[in-house]
Amino acid sequence: MTDSIILTIPEEISARARQIAENQAKSAEQVLIDYLKTFPPSLPPDIQAELDALRHLSDDALMTIAHEQMPNDAQQRANDLLDRNSRDLITNDEHLELEKLVERADRLMLRKAEAVNILRQRGSKPGNE
């Protein structure tokens, strides 16, 4: 299924797309479509809202988030479960627990990355304080 969108782009983007298209023996349209396909999928609304809320925090609060770590007991449990999983010794309940720990770690990493991104946009240098 295809849909049509008419898009006006700056000449420099158009020229670059045509140059890449010529080098790859593709159409400029296909080059732009291929590029758009590399974008990550949208985040779930609750996660996006959490990340958007970070923009309202102070630099100090963002710095705290940027340096946040998973608690040691959660890290150790995740490592133990990963080890058991790699040896096919994990139970269904443990697998669910591992999924929750991985999701928790992923959300933490997203928050940390967004906090660092916001700080950099504000001119701060996280990690060099």
N, C-alpha and C positions, 0 to 999 in steps of 0.2 A: 504494500500500500504506500502510495506517495501523496504528498500534499505540497502545494505551491506556496512559497513565501517570496515576496518581492522585497529585496533588501538593498539599500543604497549604502555602499561602503566607500571609505576614503580611497583615493587613487593609489596611494602607497600600498594599501592592503591588496587591492585589485592587481597591481603590478607584481607584487610578491607571489600571489596565488597563480598568476599566469606564468611566472618564471618557474615556479615549482612544478606546475602542470606540464610545462614543456620538458623539463628535465625528467619527469616521471612518465611521460607519454600518457597523460590523463587530461581530462578537462579541468579548467579552473574550478568549476562547480564541484567536481568530484574531490578535488584537493580540499576544498572548504568543508565538504560533507565529512570526509575522512578525519579532518582536524576536529570537527565538532563531536565526532564519535569518541574522541579521546577524553572528553570531559567526564568527570566522575558523576555518578548518579546523584540525584537529589537526596538530601538527608531526610529522615523522618521528621515530621513537624515538631515533635517534642525536643529532639536533639537540636534542630535548627533554632528553636526558640531559646534554648539554653545558651547556645553560642551567641545569638543576637543580644541576649541580656548582658553578656560580658562587656559590651561596648559602653555600658552605663557605670561600670566600676572604676574606681580610682586606680592610678598606676600602682600604688602599693598593694591593693587587692589583686590586681592582675599579676604582679610579680610573685605574690604568694601562690597563686594558681599555677604560674609557670614553673615553679619549683616543687609543686606537690608531687608526692610519690604514693604508690599503693602501700598500704600498711604491710610491714614485714610478714605478718602471719598470713595475709592474703597472697602475697608473692610466693611464700614458701608452699602454701597449699596448692596454688596453681602449678608450680614447678613439680610438686609430687604427683599431681593428677596428670600433667603432661607426660611425665616419665612413665606412669602406669599405663597411660593411653598408648604410648609408643611401643609398649610391650604387650599390648592387647590384654591387660589385666584390669581394665576399668569396668565398673558396673554401670548400669543405666543411670542410676541416681548420681554417681560420681561424674558421669558424662554431662548430665544436666548442670551439675555444680560447676564443672569446668567451663561450660558455655557461658554461664552467668559471670564467672570471674573474667573470662576473656572479654565479654561485653563491657564489664566494668572498667577493665584496663583500656579498652578501645575508647570509651567515652572520656576517660581521664586524659588520654593522649590527645584527643580532639580538643578538649578544653585547654590543655597546656599549649598546643599549637596555635589556637586562636588567640589566647592571651598574649603569646609572644608576638603574633602578627599585629595585634592592636597596639601593643607597646612600641613596636617598630614604626608603625604608622604615626604614632604620637611623638616619635623622635627619641624614644628611650632605647637603650641597648641592654635588653635582658641578658643576664649571664655575665655582664661586665660591671655589675654594680659593686 
